[in-house]
Every structure is written in C-alpha cells, then in structure tokens.
Amino acid sequence: MGFGSMGDFLTVISPPYLQAFASGFALTLLITASFLVLGGGWGIVLTMLRMVPILSPIVATYVSLHRNVPLLVQVMFWYFAAPEFLPSFVTSWINQRPSEIYFAILAISLAFGAYASEDLRSGIRSLPTVQYEAARAVGLSYMQAMRLVIIPQAARASLPALTNQFLLFFKGTSIASAIGAAELTHAAYSVNNATYLAYQSFAVATALYLAVSLAIMALSGWLQRRAGKQAR
C-alpha cells in the first residue's frame, strides 16, 4: 500500500483544507492553554484542601473518581448528562453557544486538576517538614505558607511528573472530537472525509501533535535545569 504522492500532501495542506487544520490546531491549543490554567489552578486548590484533615477524605474521593474513570467517559458525562440537571434557562443559554468546547475544557480541566494535585502532593511529601514549620514560625498563615513557600517548591520537585501529565492531557484533547469539538483530530477526520487521503490527513495532524509535544518537553527540560541551578 503506497503512501501517495507529494501532490496528495499538497492537496491536504491547500485551501480550504489548510484552514481546517489551522482552525483545528488553534482550538487544540486553546483547550490546552485553558486546562493548563484552570486545571492547574484547581489542582493547587485541591492540594491545599487535601492538607485539611476534615476535607481530606472528600478530596481523596474526588481525585480517585477522576483518576479511575476514562477521560472520554468524563467528557461524555459533562456534555450529554450534566445539562439534564441544569435549569432550563441555563441549558438554553448553553445551546446558543459552542457548548462542546466549553464542556470539553471543563471536563479536561477537572480531570487534569485531580492528576496535578496528586503530583503536587507527592512533591510536598518530599520536602522536609522544617520548611513548613519555618514558614509558620516567621508569622505566615497556613494559606500564605502554602502559597509562598510550599507549593512553589513542590511544583519544582514534581515538575517531571507534572510535565508527563501535561503531555498526556495535551494529547488527550483529541477526545474532544467525540462530542463534536472541531479540534485537530476532528479536522483530520474532516479533511480525510472530503479528500479520501487518510494517510496524508492524519500525517499532518501527527506532525502538529509531535511538534507541540517536543516543544513542551524542551521547555520542561529547560525549566528543570533552571530549577536545578537555583537549588544549588
């Protein structure tokens, strides 16, 4: 089975298919940036709440739920099931907008936060307890000690694990295509359906995913080297 000619590749990266890939790639980056900010912030909140004894079992249950249910099922739940529990005026407002994008971002952010919180918690457990005690000794409150001292150090300690999670969830944004979000994988399907050039269509998507993944790995490596120099 051949891989087609150069002309076939030029076909899938020519208008109007080029615009489909460009808009799909842009949406993939938007979803990625959104879950990094929202999910990362939520992960920090979960980590801090996990340190409160009375809330720890609740947070642990939340984290376990999101870590043990497939991300595809979570996305499907938020898109198809969750709106059934919302008031009709909210549902009407959602239906007038690209709800598949919003629900994809919501589901992926909630799941990423759960995974990130576990990595941050592992980072905190690797720190000497004297760090927290010293922060409280100089007059910092619990929240200040966590925000200014503990979380930044835990983030540096868990950077490799957080990077792996980020890469997995970046690639997992392709799941959004299952609910109709026109991201990169959806664009590849659309171009393939229009041109019947499956290899070329998905080769373009593969190259774009690979380029971003390599950029993330390079940035993570630079951050780890910088953190190592600061620690010395």
N, CA, C and O of each residue as an XYZ file, in Angstrom:
928
protein
N       0.853     -1.206      0.000
C       0.000      0.000      0.000
C       0.874      1.236      0.000
O       1.721      1.393      0.880
N       0.687      2.107     -0.961
C       1.520      3.286     -1.069
C       1.069      4.403     -0.164
O      -0.033      4.397      0.385
N       1.954      5.355     -0.029
C       1.669      6.493      0.829
C       1.223      7.710      0.024
O       1.047      8.790      0.587
N       1.042      7.550     -1.266
C       0.589      8.667     -2.078
C       1.742      9.524     -2.555
O       2.892      9.336     -2.158
N       1.407     10.463     -3.408
C       2.412     11.338     -3.996
C       2.520     12.635     -3.216
O       1.720     12.923     -2.325
N       3.532     13.406     -3.577
C       3.690     14.722     -2.965
C       2.481     15.595     -3.269
O       2.093     16.444     -2.466
N       1.890     15.375     -4.441
C       0.703     16.139     -4.792
C      -0.443     15.903     -3.825
O      -1.229     16.809     -3.547
N      -0.537     14.665     -3.307
C      -1.585     14.369     -2.327
C      -1.368     15.148     -1.036
O      -2.320     15.639     -0.429
N      -0.114     15.255     -0.622
C       0.192     16.051      0.570
C      -0.128     17.523      0.332
O      -0.666     18.207      1.202
N       0.215     17.995     -0.867
C      -0.079     19.396     -1.179
C      -1.582     19.652     -1.196
O      -2.040     20.753     -0.889
N      -2.337     18.627     -1.557
C      -3.796     18.785     -1.579
C      -4.349     19.047     -0.185
O      -5.170     19.946      0.000
N      -3.899     18.261      0.803
C      -4.476     18.382      2.148
C      -3.971     19.619      2.890
O      -4.547     20.006      3.907
N      -2.904     20.241      2.394
C      -2.427     21.468      3.046
C      -2.680     22.693      2.168
O      -2.036     23.731      2.319
N      -3.625     22.547      1.255
C      -4.045     23.669      0.410
C      -5.464     24.074      0.805
O      -6.205     23.274      1.375
N      -5.844     25.333      0.497
C      -7.216     25.769      0.797
C      -8.214     24.848      0.087
O      -7.957     24.412     -1.035
N      -9.354     24.547      0.730
C      -9.803     25.024      2.054
C      -9.352     24.148      3.213
O      -9.668     24.430      4.369
N      -8.606     23.073      2.903
C      -8.231     22.123      3.957
C      -7.193     22.707      4.910
O      -7.144     22.353      6.088
N      -6.374     23.598      4.386
C      -5.385     24.248      5.250
C      -6.078     25.032      6.361
O      -5.634     25.022      7.509
N      -7.165     25.709      6.011
C      -7.910     26.466      7.025
C      -8.503     25.536      8.079
O      -8.565     25.887      9.257
N      -8.937     24.353      7.656
C      -9.497     23.389      8.610
C      -8.438     22.944      9.607
O      -8.700     22.863     10.807
N      -7.234     22.654      9.102
C      -6.146     22.271     10.005
C      -5.744     23.427     10.916
O      -5.482     23.229     12.103
N      -5.698     24.630     10.357
C      -5.285     25.792     11.148
C      -6.276     26.071     12.276
O      -5.875     26.311     13.415
N      -7.567     26.039     11.957
C      -8.571     26.307     12.991
C      -8.623     25.174     14.008
O      -8.823     25.418     15.198
N      -8.444     23.933     13.549
C      -8.421     22.800     14.471
C      -7.225     22.848     15.396
O      -7.338     22.570     16.590
N      -6.079     23.202     14.841
C      -4.863     23.321     15.648
C      -5.004     24.447     16.659
O      -4.588     24.311     17.810
N      -5.590     25.562     16.230
C      -5.796     26.693     17.141
C      -6.722     26.307     18.290
O      -6.489     26.695     19.434
N      -7.772     25.541     17.985
C      -8.689     25.119     19.046
C      -8.008     24.143     19.998
O      -8.239     24.190     21.206
N      -7.176     23.266     19.466
C      -6.419     22.354     20.329
C      -5.535     23.133     21.292
O      -5.463     22.804     22.476
N      -4.863     24.164     20.789
C      -4.015     24.989     21.651
C      -4.851     25.756     22.669
O      -4.424     25.942     23.809
N      -6.045     26.204     22.263
C      -6.929     26.912     23.193
C      -7.374     25.994     24.325
O      -7.338     26.380     25.494
N      -7.789     24.787     23.982
C      -8.197     23.823     25.008
C      -7.029     23.502     25.926
O      -7.197     23.392     27.141
N      -5.838     23.350     25.339
C      -4.648     23.039     26.127
C      -4.318     24.159     27.097
O      -4.087     23.912     28.281
N      -4.294     25.387     26.602
C      -3.996     26.526     27.475
C      -5.051     26.667     28.564
O      -4.734     27.014     29.702
N      -6.298     26.399     28.215
C      -7.394     26.535     29.179
C      -7.283     25.509     30.295
O      -7.407     25.855     31.470
N      -7.047     24.240     29.937
C      -6.972     23.239     31.004
C      -5.695     23.387     31.818
O      -5.662     23.010     32.989
N      -4.637     23.936     31.208
C      -3.417     24.168     31.978
C      -3.656     25.221     33.055
O      -3.254     25.041     34.204
N      -4.311     26.317     32.683
C      -4.576     27.396     33.641
C      -5.657     26.994     34.641
O      -5.455     27.082     35.852
N      -6.808     26.551     34.125
C      -7.925     26.208     35.007
C      -7.641     24.942     35.815
O      -7.830     24.912     37.031
N      -7.187     23.911     35.126
C      -6.899     22.658     35.817
C      -5.709     22.763     36.746
O      -5.703     22.178     37.829
N      -4.684     23.520     36.317
C      -3.532     23.710     37.193
C      -3.906     24.450     38.462
O      -3.492     24.078     39.560
N      -4.699     25.509     38.297
C      -5.162     26.250     39.468
C      -6.031     25.397     40.371
O      -5.907     25.451     41.595
N      -6.916     24.604     39.764
C      -7.774     23.714     40.537
C      -6.947     22.652     41.255
O      -7.274     22.258     42.374
N      -5.882     22.192     40.615
C      -5.003     21.216     41.248
C      -4.331     21.771     42.488
O      -4.179     21.065     43.486
N      -3.925     23.041     42.430
C      -3.321     23.685     43.605
C      -4.340     23.782     44.735
O      -4.023     23.511     45.893
N      -5.574     24.172     44.386
C      -6.638     24.266     45.402
C      -6.886     22.899     46.037
O      -6.992     22.792     47.259
N      -6.977     21.861     45.218
C      -7.202     20.517     45.743
C      -6.064     20.078     46.652
O      -6.291     19.444     47.683
N      -4.843     20.416     46.266
C      -3.686     20.051     47.086
C      -3.768     20.694     48.458
O      -3.507     20.045     49.471
N      -4.126     21.958     48.491
C      -4.224     22.671     49.763
C      -5.383     22.138     50.606
O      -5.256     22.008     51.823
N      -6.507     21.832     49.963
C      -7.645     21.283     50.701
C      -7.340     19.887     51.233
O      -7.836     19.491     52.288
N      -6.516     19.144     50.490
C      -6.157     17.780     50.918
C      -5.373     17.804     52.224
O      -5.352     16.816     52.957
N      -4.733     18.922     52.511
C      -3.945     19.041     53.737
C      -4.815     19.333     54.955
O      -4.338     19.258     56.087
N      -6.085     19.666     54.734
C      -7.015     19.925     55.840
C      -7.664     18.596     56.228
O      -8.374     18.011     55.410
N      -7.443     18.103     57.445
C      -7.907     16.760     57.823
C      -9.379     16.496     57.550
O      -9.725     15.424     57.055
N     -10.254     17.448     57.859
C     -11.686     17.211     57.706
C     -12.108     17.130     56.235
O     -13.119     16.508     55.909
N     -11.325     17.765     55.347
C     -11.650     17.774     53.920
C     -10.890     16.715     53.132
O     -11.243     16.412     51.992
N      -9.861     16.159     53.732
C      -9.002     15.212     53.020
C      -9.762     14.028     52.421
O      -9.507     13.690     51.265
N     -10.689     13.373     53.151
C     -11.409     12.237     52.546
C     -12.252     12.638     51.339
O     -12.367     11.879     50.377
N     -12.843     13.836     51.390
C     -13.671     14.298     50.274
C     -12.809     14.524     49.036
O     -13.156     14.095     47.935
N     -11.679     15.206     49.235
C     -10.779     15.475     48.110
C     -10.203     14.173     47.568
O     -10.077     14.001     46.355
N      -9.852     13.255     48.470
C      -9.301     11.967     48.039
C     -10.306     11.204     47.180
O      -9.927     10.566     46.198
N     -11.582     11.267     47.546
C     -12.627     10.612     46.760
C     -12.753     11.254     45.381
O     -12.874     10.560     44.372
N     -12.723     12.580     45.349
C     -12.793     13.308     44.082
C     -11.630     12.913     43.172
O     -11.824     12.625     41.991
N     -10.429     12.901     43.731
C      -9.240     12.567     42.939
C      -9.324     11.134     42.433
O      -9.041     10.866     41.266
N      -9.712     10.217     43.309
C      -9.815      8.812     42.918
C     -10.843      8.620     41.810
O     -10.624      7.842     40.882
N     -11.962      9.328     41.908
C     -13.003      9.233     40.884
C     -12.474      9.641     39.519
O     -12.684      8.938     38.531
N     -11.790     10.773     39.463
C     -11.302     11.277     38.180
C     -10.120     10.468     37.648
O      -9.907     10.415     36.437
N      -9.363      9.849     38.523
C      -8.215      9.063     38.074
C      -8.623      7.670     37.598
O      -7.865      7.010     36.886
N      -9.811      7.222     37.986
C     -10.215      5.855     37.665
C     -11.350      5.767     36.656
O     -11.766      4.668     36.288
N     -11.850      6.897     36.209
C     -12.871      6.914     35.157
C     -12.221      7.421     33.873
O     -11.575      8.469     33.904
N     -12.362      6.725     32.751
C     -11.741      7.177     31.497
C     -12.124      8.617     31.157
O     -13.263      9.037     31.358
N     -11.160      9.351     30.647
C     -11.403     10.755     30.316
C     -12.525     10.901     29.293
O     -13.308     11.848     29.358
N     -12.603      9.971     28.357
C     -13.675     10.026     27.358
C     -15.046      9.970     28.028
O     -15.957     10.704     27.644
N     -15.192      9.103     29.024
C     -16.467      8.990     29.742
C     -16.771     10.285     30.486
O     -17.921     10.721     30.532
N     -15.744     10.899     31.068
C     -15.952     12.157     31.780
C     -16.432     13.254     30.827
O     -17.353     14.007     31.143
N     -15.799     13.332     29.668
C     -16.207     14.336     28.678
C     -17.640     14.080     28.228
O     -18.438     15.011     28.115
N     -17.962     12.815     27.974
C     -19.323     12.466     27.562
C     -20.337     12.817     28.646
O     -21.424     13.314     28.350
N     -19.976     12.557     29.903
C     -20.896     12.853     31.003
C     -21.209     14.336     31.050
O     -22.376     14.722     31.118
N     -20.184     15.169     31.015
C     -20.414     16.606     31.127
C     -21.189     17.153     29.932
O     -21.978     18.086     30.078
N     -20.969     16.583     28.765
C     -21.636     17.116     27.569
C     -23.077     16.621     27.439
O     -23.974     17.393     27.100
N     -23.297     15.329     27.710
C     -24.620     14.754     27.478
C     -25.491     14.677     28.733
O     -26.700     14.895     28.659
N     -24.888     14.368     29.882
C     -25.679     14.123     31.090
C     -25.825     15.342     31.984
O     -26.919     15.628     32.469
N     -24.731     16.064     32.208
C     -24.771     17.182     33.154
C     -25.827     18.235     32.812
O     -26.495     18.725     33.723
N     -26.008     18.608     31.531
C     -27.024     19.629     31.225
C     -28.437     19.243     31.647
O     -29.288     20.113     31.828
N     -28.695     17.935     31.806
C     -30.029     17.492     32.217
C     -30.376     17.951     33.631
O     -31.548     18.033     33.995
N     -29.346     18.249     34.421
C     -29.567     18.662     35.806
C     -29.562     20.181     35.965
O     -29.706     20.693     37.076
N     -29.398     20.893     34.864
C     -29.340     22.350     34.922
C     -30.717     22.952     34.665
O     -31.553     22.337     34.003
N     -30.956     24.160     35.190
C     -32.225     24.842     34.898
C     -32.374     25.078     33.395
O     -31.383     25.172     32.670
N     -33.609     25.173     32.941
C     -33.877     25.297     31.508
C     -33.268     26.557     30.911
O     -32.808     26.536     29.769
N     -33.259     27.666     31.672
C     -32.698     28.897     31.112
C     -31.187     28.780     30.937
O     -30.616     29.374     30.023
N     -30.544     28.012     31.816
C     -29.101     27.790     31.667
C     -28.839     26.912     30.446
O     -27.938     27.188     29.654
N     -29.628     25.861     30.304
C     -29.486     24.973     29.148
C     -29.712     25.725     27.843
O     -28.998     25.510     26.864
N     -30.711     26.610     27.833
C     -30.991     27.409     26.638
C     -29.818     28.312     26.302
O     -29.461     28.464     25.134
N     -29.217     28.912     27.323
C     -28.053     29.780     27.106
C     -26.884     28.981     26.548
O     -26.181     29.440     25.648
N     -26.680     27.778     27.088
C     -25.573     26.934     26.639
C     -25.773     26.511     25.191
O     -24.825     26.506     24.406
N     -27.005     26.157     24.835
C     -27.283     25.653     23.485
C     -27.083     26.707     22.405
O     -26.954     26.367     21.229
N     -27.057     27.965     22.782
C     -26.839     29.035     21.818
C     -25.356     29.302     21.577
O     -24.997     30.190     20.803
N     -24.504     28.537     22.236
C     -23.064     28.744     22.144
C     -22.366     27.429     21.808
O     -22.983     26.365     21.859
N     -21.069     27.502     21.463
C     -20.340     26.254     21.158
C     -20.094     25.448     22.428
O     -18.972     25.385     22.931
N     -21.159     24.831     22.940
C     -21.083     24.168     24.243
C     -20.099     23.009     24.254
O     -19.540     22.685     25.302
N     -19.875     22.370     23.087
C     -18.942     21.249     23.071
C     -17.540     21.692     23.479
O     -16.805     20.927     24.104
N     -17.172     22.908     23.132
C     -15.854     23.423     23.517
C     -15.813     23.685     25.016
O     -14.854     23.312     25.692
N     -16.857     24.328     25.533
C     -16.894     24.650     26.959
C     -16.882     23.389     27.816
O     -16.156     23.313     28.807
N     -17.684     22.406     27.435
C     -17.748     21.187     28.234
C     -16.462     20.373     28.115
O     -16.052     19.722     29.076
N     -15.828     20.405     26.955
C     -14.542     19.719     26.810
C     -13.502     20.347     27.726
O     -12.764     19.640     28.412
N     -13.443     21.675     27.738
C     -12.496     22.374     28.609
C     -12.805     22.078     30.070
O     -11.894     21.835     30.861
N     -14.089     22.098     30.433
C     -14.482     21.833     31.817
C     -14.069     20.435     32.251
O     -13.443     20.264     33.296
N     -14.418     19.438     31.451
C     -14.124     18.053     31.817
C     -12.625     17.796     31.907
O     -12.151     17.172     32.856
N     -11.885     18.278     30.920
C     -10.440     18.046     30.912
C      -9.769     18.806     32.051
O      -8.826     18.298     32.657
N     -10.238     20.006     32.347
C      -9.658     20.794     33.439
C      -9.880     20.117     34.784
O      -8.963     20.046     35.602
N     -11.093     19.619     35.019
C     -11.388     18.951     36.287
C     -10.535     17.699     36.456
O     -10.047     17.417     37.551
N     -10.358     16.954     35.375
C      -9.549     15.738     35.447
C      -8.071     16.070     35.623
O      -7.381     15.440     36.424
N      -7.585     17.062     34.871
C      -6.177     17.442     34.989
C      -5.869     17.941     36.394
O      -4.804     17.654     36.940
N      -6.804     18.689     36.980
C      -6.614     19.165     38.346
C      -6.433     18.027     39.324
O      -5.613     18.116     40.238
N      -7.201     16.943     39.141
C      -7.087     15.787     40.030
C      -5.709     15.142     39.915
O      -5.083     14.825     40.927
N      -5.239     14.948     38.691
C      -3.918     14.347     38.493
C      -2.810     15.267     39.003
O      -1.869     14.813     39.655
N      -2.927     16.561     38.704
C      -1.898     17.514     39.133
C      -1.823     17.590     40.648
O      -0.736     17.731     41.209
N      -2.967     17.499     41.318
C      -2.963     17.583     42.779
C      -2.194     16.424     43.397
O      -1.508     16.601     44.404
N      -2.303     15.240     42.803
C      -1.559     14.093     43.318
C      -0.059     14.278     43.136
O       0.725     13.938     44.022
N       0.338     14.816     41.989
C       1.762     15.066     41.758
C       2.286     16.133     42.707
O       3.389     16.006     43.240
N       1.500     17.185     42.921
C       1.911     18.230     43.856
C       1.979     17.694     45.280
O       2.877     18.054     46.040
N       1.043     16.843     45.636
C       1.057     16.263     46.981
C       2.304     15.417     47.187
O       2.907     15.436     48.260
N       2.688     14.673     46.151
C       3.932     13.900     46.239
C       5.129     14.823     46.392
O       6.067     14.525     47.131
N       5.089     15.964     45.676
C       6.169     16.938     45.813
C       6.249     17.509     47.212
O       7.340     17.704     47.747
N       5.087     17.780     47.814
C       5.063     18.308     49.180
C       5.624     17.286     50.158
O       6.382     17.636     51.063
N       5.254     16.030     49.978
C       5.724     14.982     50.890
C       7.220     14.764     50.783
O       7.838     14.227     51.703
N       7.815     15.180     49.658
C       9.266     15.029     49.503
C      10.045     16.154     50.174
O      11.264     16.065     50.321
N       9.338     17.223     50.587
C      10.007     18.361     51.218
C      10.212     18.104     52.702
O       9.385     17.446     53.334
N      11.301     18.613     53.268
C      11.498     18.497     54.716
C      10.389     19.243     55.460
O       9.992     20.332     55.046
N       9.895     18.674     56.536
C       8.825     19.322     57.299
C       9.268     20.649     57.884
O       8.439     21.493     58.224
N      10.575     20.833     58.001
C      11.081     22.082     58.570
C      10.718     23.278     57.692
O      10.656     24.405     58.184
N      10.478     23.051     56.403
C      10.108     24.146     55.507
C       8.793     24.781     55.959
O       8.689     26.002     56.077
N       7.801     23.942     56.206
C       6.503     24.453     56.648
C       6.605     25.051     58.046
O       6.028     26.104     58.316
N       7.330     24.390     58.923
C       7.466     24.880     60.295
C       8.163     26.233     60.325
O       7.783     27.111     61.100
N       9.180     26.407     59.486
C       9.892     27.687     59.438
C       8.984     28.787     58.907
O       9.019     29.917     59.394
N       8.164     28.453     57.899
C       7.241     29.450     57.351
C       6.235     29.904     58.402
O       5.937     31.094     58.498
N       5.714     28.974     59.185
C       4.768     29.344     60.232
C       5.469     30.095     61.354
O       4.870     30.959     61.995
N       6.739     29.769     61.594
C       7.479     30.414     62.681
C       7.716     31.896     62.416
O       7.814     32.687     63.354
N       7.808     32.275     61.140
C       8.040     33.692     60.820
C       6.728     34.461     60.695
O       6.725     35.624     60.291
N       5.623     33.823     61.036
C       4.349     34.533     61.084
C       3.427     34.333     59.909
O       2.385     34.985     59.836
N       3.772     33.450     58.977
C       2.898     33.211     57.830
C       1.714     32.338     58.244
O       1.859     31.408     59.037
N       0.545     32.654     57.694
C      -0.621     31.812     57.931
C      -0.476     30.520     57.131
O       0.451     30.372     56.333
N      -1.402     29.587     57.353
C      -1.360     28.327     56.609
C      -1.423     28.584     55.106
O      -0.632     28.028     54.345
N      -2.369     29.433     54.677
C      -2.527     29.720     53.257
C      -1.295     30.408     52.697
O      -0.852     30.085     51.594
N      -0.735     31.354     53.444
C       0.464     32.059     52.979
C       1.650     31.111     52.885
O       2.419     31.165     51.925
N       1.798     30.245     53.877
C       2.908     29.292     53.861
C       2.807     28.361     52.659
O       3.811     28.066     52.010
N       1.593     27.900     52.363
C       1.405     27.008     51.227
C       1.641     27.743     49.914
O       2.313     27.228     49.021
N       1.086     28.948     49.798
C       1.156     29.693     48.534
C       2.553     30.222     48.244
O       2.995     30.204     47.096
N       3.253     30.694     49.272
C       4.535     31.365     49.063
C       5.744     30.446     49.220
O       6.798     30.701     48.636
N       5.599     29.392     49.996
C       6.769     28.560     50.312
C       6.613     27.126     49.808
O       7.454     26.636     49.055
N       5.554     26.467     50.217
C       5.440     25.028     49.985
C       5.086     24.689     48.539
O       5.773     23.886     47.908
N       4.023     25.291     48.009
C       3.578     24.960     46.648
C       4.658     25.241     45.602
O       4.885     24.390     44.742
N       5.343     26.407     45.633
C       6.401     26.633     44.632
C       7.495     25.572     44.676
O       7.962     25.117     43.631
N       7.909     25.173     45.888
C       8.943     24.143     45.989
C       8.415     22.779     45.550
O       9.129     22.006     44.912
N       7.167     22.494     45.894
C       6.574     21.223     45.478
C       6.436     21.161     43.962
O       6.624     20.102     43.364
N       6.107     22.292     43.338
C       5.982     22.334     41.878
C       7.322     22.037     41.214
O       7.381     21.311     40.222
N       8.393     22.596     41.761
C       9.724     22.310     41.204
C      10.083     20.841     41.389
O      10.632     20.210     40.487
N       9.768     20.299     42.570
C      10.111     18.904     42.843
C       9.321     17.940     41.962
O       9.821     16.877     41.593
N       8.100     18.311     41.630
C       7.233     17.420     40.851
C       7.148     17.811     39.385
O       6.270     17.323     38.672
N       8.033     18.674     38.919
C       7.967     19.157     37.539
C       8.014     18.035     36.503
O       7.235     18.072     35.551
N       8.898     17.032     36.646
C       8.890     15.951     35.646
C       7.545     15.223     35.579
O       7.044     14.930     34.493
N       6.967     14.934     36.749
C       5.672     14.241     36.773
C       4.568     15.123     36.202
O       3.706     14.646     35.464
N       4.595     16.409     36.543
C       3.590     17.329     36.015
C       3.706     17.464     34.501
O       2.700     17.566     33.799
N       4.940     17.463     34.005
C       5.143     17.543     32.555
C       4.552     16.329     31.855
O       3.905     16.455     30.815
N       4.778     15.143     32.435
C       4.209     13.929     31.847
C       2.684     13.997     31.802
O       2.063     13.630     30.805
N       2.092     14.472     32.899
C       0.634     14.602     32.918
C       0.163     15.614     31.873
O      -0.827     15.388     31.178
N       0.878     16.720     31.774
C       0.509     17.753     30.808
C       0.568     17.208     29.386
O      -0.317     17.483     28.575
N       1.606     16.440     29.086
C       1.726     15.844     27.756
C       0.573     14.875     27.484
O      -0.012     14.883     26.401
N       0.255     14.048     28.468
C      -0.835     13.091     28.295
C      -2.160     13.805     28.047
O      -2.942     13.394     27.190
N      -2.408     14.875     28.799
C      -3.669     15.586     28.633
C      -3.673     16.425     27.359
O      -4.729     16.615     26.754
N      -2.513     16.931     26.939
C      -2.458     17.631     25.654
C      -2.882     16.690     24.537
O      -3.701     17.044     23.689
N      -2.319     15.489     24.545
C      -2.712     14.511     23.529
C      -4.161     14.066     23.733
O      -4.852     13.701     22.782
N      -4.607     14.103     24.993
C      -5.983     13.724     25.293
C      -7.018     14.724     24.826
O      -8.211     14.421     24.831
N      -6.587     15.917     24.419
C      -7.557     16.889     23.890
C      -8.249     16.361     22.642
O      -9.312     16.850     22.261
N      -7.642     15.356     22.003
C      -8.275     14.765     20.816
C      -9.621     14.132     21.160
O     -10.464     13.942     20.283
N      -9.823     13.806     22.444
C     -11.093     13.220     22.874
C     -12.245     14.195     22.648
O     -13.391     13.781     22.473
N     -11.934     15.490     22.653
C     -12.984     16.493     22.443
C     -13.683     16.313     21.102
O     -14.819     16.753     20.928
N     -13.008     15.666     20.155
C     -13.639     15.436     18.850
C     -14.849     14.517     18.971
O     -15.728     14.531     18.110
N     -14.900     13.714     20.042
C     -16.010     12.772     20.224
C     -17.334     13.482     20.475
O     -18.397     12.911     20.231
N     -17.280     14.727     20.961
C     -18.516     15.478     21.191
C     -18.668     16.610     20.176
O     -19.487     17.512     20.353
N     -17.864     16.548     19.107
C     -18.038     17.490     18.010
C     -17.181     18.730     18.052
O     -17.339     19.609     17.204
N     -16.273     18.835     19.013
C     -15.368     19.986     19.045
C     -14.410     19.886     17.861
O     -13.751     18.863     17.675
N     -14.336     20.938     17.070
C     -13.571     20.894     15.821
C     -12.094     21.164     16.060
O     -11.519     22.096     15.499
N     -11.480     20.316     16.917
C     -10.050     20.482     17.180
C      -9.246     19.733     16.115
O      -9.783     19.377     15.065
N      -7.961     19.493     16.383
C      -7.059     18.999     15.348
C      -7.459     17.622     14.825
O      -7.477     17.408     13.613
N      -7.776     16.694     15.712
C      -8.169     15.356     15.261
C      -9.461     15.410     14.451
O      -9.598     14.722     13.440
N     -10.398     16.226     14.898
C     -11.653     16.410     14.156
C     -11.366     16.974     12.768
O     -11.990     16.572     11.786
N     -10.415     17.909     12.692
C     -10.043     18.489     11.400
C      -9.457     17.430     10.476
O      -9.755     17.410      9.282
N      -8.619     16.542     11.029
C      -8.031     15.484     10.212
C      -9.112     14.556      9.667
O      -9.065     14.158      8.503
N     -10.087     14.212     10.509
C     -11.211     13.395     10.045
C     -11.969     14.102      8.925
O     -12.324     13.486      7.920
N     -12.212     15.389      9.105
C     -12.979     16.147      8.113
C     -12.257     16.203      6.773
O     -12.869     16.013      5.723
N     -10.951     16.464      6.813
C     -10.168     16.522      5.577
C     -10.133     15.152      4.913
O     -10.237     15.049      3.691
N      -9.987     14.109      5.710
C      -9.988     12.755      5.157
C     -11.323     12.432      4.492
O     -11.358     11.845      3.410
N     -12.417     12.814      5.140
C     -13.742     12.544      4.564
C     -13.964     13.296      3.252
O     -14.693     12.834      2.374
N     -13.327     14.459      3.134
C     -13.510     15.266      1.927
C     -12.578     14.848      0.794
O     -12.920     14.995     -0.379
N     -11.401     14.327      1.142
C     -10.386     14.040      0.122
C     -10.094     12.556     -0.054
O      -9.516     12.155     -1.065
N     -10.488     11.732      0.923
C     -10.147     10.309      0.944
C      -8.635     10.086      0.963
O      -8.135      9.083      0.455
N      -7.929     11.031      1.551
C      -6.476     10.918      1.704
C      -6.175     10.746      3.189
O      -5.725     11.673      3.861
N      -6.437      9.529      3.689
C      -6.333      9.283      5.131
C      -4.905      9.438      5.634
O      -4.664     10.102      6.641
N      -3.951      8.818      4.925
C      -2.563      8.874      5.386
C      -2.072     10.309      5.455
O      -1.482     10.720      6.455
N      -2.311     11.065      4.410
C      -1.828     12.443      4.369
C      -2.524     13.312      5.426
O      -1.883     14.138      6.077
N      -3.819     13.123      5.587
C      -4.573     13.933      6.546
C      -4.074     13.717      7.967
O      -3.836     14.672      8.706
N      -3.920     12.456      8.338
C      -3.500     12.173      9.712
C      -1.999     12.350      9.902
O      -1.535     12.514     11.030
N      -1.234     12.320      8.809
C       0.195     12.630      8.911
C       0.392     14.093      9.294
O       1.276     14.418     10.087
N      -0.429     14.971      8.732
C      -0.351     16.394      9.090
C      -0.696     16.579     10.561
O       0.002     17.294     11.280
N      -1.778     15.932     11.015
C      -2.163     16.039     12.424
C      -1.069     15.479     13.328
O      -0.758     16.057     14.370
N      -0.486     14.348     12.922
C       0.587     13.740     13.710
C       1.772     14.682     13.845
O       2.340     14.827     14.927
N       2.142     15.318     12.745
C       3.283     16.240     12.767
C       3.028     17.415     13.708
O       3.935     17.853     14.415
N       1.804     17.922     13.719
C       1.481     19.056     14.590
C       1.476     18.640     16.058
O       2.005     19.356     16.908
N       0.878     17.479     16.363
C       0.912     16.980     17.743
C       2.350     16.756     18.201
O       2.718     17.108     19.322
N       3.154     16.166     17.320
C       4.541     15.875     17.666
C       5.328     17.150     17.908
O       6.126     17.219     18.843
N       5.112     18.160     17.077
C       5.837     19.425     17.225
C       5.547     20.068     18.576
O       6.460     20.547     19.249
N       4.277     20.078     18.970
C       3.924     20.682     20.261
C       4.471     19.847     21.410
O       4.971     20.402     22.388
N       4.384     18.525     21.309
C       4.895     17.657     22.370
C       6.392     17.849     22.567
O       6.867     17.920     23.701
N       7.136     17.933     21.471
C       8.580     18.147     21.573
C       8.889     19.510     22.172
O       9.840     19.651     22.941
N       8.086     20.519     21.822
C       8.283     21.855     22.395
C       8.022     21.840     23.901
O       8.750     22.476     24.664
N       6.989     21.118     24.330
C       6.691     21.011     25.763
C       7.829     20.313     26.493
O       8.228     20.743     27.576
N       8.351     19.243     25.911
C       9.457     18.518     26.535
C      10.701     19.388     26.623
O      11.410     19.361     27.630
N      10.971     20.161     25.575
C      12.137     21.046     25.585
C      11.988     22.128     26.648
O      12.940     22.433     27.365
N      10.796     22.705     26.750
C      10.551     23.734     27.759
C      10.671     23.158     29.162
O      11.235     23.793     30.053
N      10.142     21.960     29.354
C      10.242     21.319     30.662
C      11.695     21.048     31.032
O      12.098     21.263     32.176
N      12.480     20.576     30.070
C      13.891     20.333     30.339
C      14.618     21.602     30.729
O      15.455     21.596     31.632
N      14.296     22.697     30.045
C      14.922     23.986     30.379
C      14.528     24.431     31.780
O      15.370     24.904     32.543
N      13.249     24.281     32.120
C      12.782     24.671     33.452
C      13.431     23.819     34.538
O      13.775     24.327     35.605
N      13.601     22.522     34.270
C      14.235     21.651     35.258
C      15.697     22.017     35.456
O      16.189     22.013     36.584
N      16.396     22.333     34.376
C      17.803     22.743     34.507
C      17.909     24.056     35.267
O      18.804     24.237     36.092
N      16.990     24.970     34.982
C      16.999     26.257     35.679
C      16.693     26.075     37.162
O      17.325     26.698     38.015
N      15.720     25.218     37.463
C      15.385     24.957     38.864
C      16.549     24.297     39.586
O      16.795     24.569     40.761
N      17.270     23.419     38.872
C      18.426     22.772     39.478
C      19.529     23.756     39.812
O      20.180     23.638     40.851
N      19.745     24.737     38.926
C      20.765     25.752     39.194
C      20.374     26.628     40.379
O      21.223     26.994     41.192
N      19.086     26.964     40.477
C      18.629     27.804     41.580
C      18.717     27.074     42.910
O      18.913     27.696     43.954
N      18.572     25.743     42.870
C      18.612     24.969     44.108
C      20.023     24.835     44.653
O      20.220     24.609     45.847
N      21.016     24.979     43.758
C      22.407     24.842     44.224
C      22.909     26.133     44.869
O      24.055     26.195     45.315
